[in-house]
Amino acid sequence: MVWEGLNIPRETREEAQGHGAAVVWFTGLSGSGKTTIARALERQLFHDGVRTMLLDGDYVRHGLNGDLGFSPEDRRENVRRVGEVARLFFEAGSVVLCTFVSPYRADRDRVRSLIPEGRFVEVFVDVDLEVARARDPKGLYARSQAGDLEGLTGVDAPYQAPVAPEVTVETRDVTVEESVESLRRALVEAGVVPGGSR
């Protein structure tokens, strides 16, 4: 197989569209608020004229990764595949928002290595386990407590929190709107998106 470069380079796309590309990787326990914040951020960025793509764990597991379970090996493969898809959208000039528990640091670091320095933004959506249990939007913690679900991250499977994420959002203490503003500010400071709304 002979590798060919992109037909239209990412830098050309970025110049034409007036903003850079990036991968914003949301990680945290189920119920932390990853998807809620990412969806709100995407709406804001879209309103600002930024090309976006949201890759959500539930959506991906219904299609691309429908053949994977939740063993450590399957979790790694889930993140590996998503990382490759995120890179494709990145090279197409998009700000790619990825919302995955992604419990292992090594897997997240592997995705980071696919993206140029300064264009991967790891977002640790931090929440106490008890708060996540109380929210339980998918009923996973209730199923785990009832003995109907094994291997739930943070309960009976490990979660390795980021050591030095670009952004930490503590959702017990801040609103969705405040979270979106801090993330948008991080993208502005990284030179990915313009400072003002269009």
N, C-alpha and C positions, 0 to 999 in steps of 0.2 A: 504494500500500500504506500502510495506517494502522498505526502502531506502537502496540501496547497494552502497558501495564505487566504485570508478572508477577501472576498470579492470587493467589498467596501470596508476599509479599515475603520475600527471603532473611533479613532481620532477624527476622521472625516465626518462621521455621523455626529459626534459630540459638537464639532464646530458648527455644523448645519443646524442642529437643534437648539443650541445655546445653553446646554448644560452637560455635565459629565455623567458618566456611568458609575455605578457602585453596586455592591452587594451589602445589604443590611440584614444581618443574621440575628434573629430574635431567638434566644434560648431561655428556658426556665421551666419550672414544673407545670404540669397540667393545671389549669385554673389560675395561672399567674397573670394572664391578661395579654399574652403575646399577640394573638389574633385580633383582639379588640383594638389594641394600639396600632398594629400594622395596618388594619383596614382604615382606621381614621387617618393615619399618616398618608396612606396611598390617596385617599380622597383629597387631602390638602395639596399633595404634590401634583395630582392631576389637575386640580383647580389652578395651580401655578404654572401649568403648561409643561410639566415634566413627564417624560415617557416612563411608565412604570410597569412592573409585572409583580403580582403577588403569588408566591408559591406557598401554599398552606399545607400543613401536614395531612389534614383530613382529605383535602382534594387530591393530593398526590397519591395517597394510599387507596383511593378509589379507582385510580387509573394506572399510571406509570408503575407504582410500587404495590399494586394489588396482590402480587404474589408473595409479599413479604409478611412475616409475623413480627413478634416483638422480642425474639431472642437477642442476646448481645450481637450475634453475627448479623442478624437481619436488620437491627438498628444501625449498625455500621454501614451496611449496604444501602439502606434507605438514605442516609446522609451522603454517602458517596455519589449515588445517582443524582440526588437533588443538587449537589455541588456542581456536577457537570452540566446540568440543565441551567443552573444559575449562571454559570460561566458563559453559556451560549447567549442568554439574554443580555448579560453584561456586555459582551462583544458586539451586540446589536445596538448598544447605546442606552440601555434602560437602567433605571434604578430598580434593582431587584430586591423585593422584600421577602425574606424567607422566615417562616414561623414554624419551628420544630423544637420539640423538647431537646433533641440532640444531646443526650446525657453525657457523652464522653468527650473530654477535651481534645484528645488526639484526632477524633473525627472532625471536630470543628476547625482545628488547626490545619488539617489536610485541605479543607475547603478554602481556608484563608490563603494557603500556598498557591492556589489556582489563580488568585486575583492580584493585580499589581499592588504594591505597598501604598497605603493611604486610601485605597478604594474598597477595602473590606471593613465594615463597621459591625463589630460584635456588640449586641445589645443584651445585657443580662437583665431579664425581667424578674426581679427578685421579689419573693413573697414568702412569708412564713407558711410552713406546711399546714398549720391549723387554719389559716385564712383560705388557702387553696381548698382544703377539705370543706370549709363552710360554703364556698362558692360552688364547687363541684358542677360546672356547667354541663359536663357530659355524663355525670353519674358514675364516674370511674372510681372515686373514693368510696362511694356507697357499695359498689359491687365488690371492691377489694375487702372492705370491712365485713361483708356478708360471706366472703370466701368464694365468690364467683369469678374473681379475677386475680391472677398471680402475675408477679413481675411488674407491678406498677412503680414507675420511677418515683423515688423519694419515699416510698413506703417499704417495699421489699425488693427494690432494685436500686442501684446507686445512681446518684446524680452528681457529676463533677462540675461545680460552679466555675465560671471563668475566673482566671487569676487577675487579668488586667484588661477587662473589656473596654471598648471605646466609650460606651455609655452604660450606666446602671440606672434602671428605673425601678423604684420601690413602690409598687402599685397600691400598697396599703395606705400610703401617705400622700400620693399625688393623684390628680385627676387624669383622665385620658387626654384632655386638652393640654394640660401642662406637660404630659409625656410627649405629645406630638410636637409641641413647641421646642422642647429640649432636643429632640431628635432632628427636627428641621434645622435648628441652630448648629448642631454638629455637622450636618451635611453642608451648610453654608461655610463653616469654618474649614472644612476639608476641601473646599473649592469645587464641590460637586454641583451644587445648585446656586443660582443667583441669590443675593441677599434679600431682595424685595419681591412681593407678589407681582405677577404680570397682569 
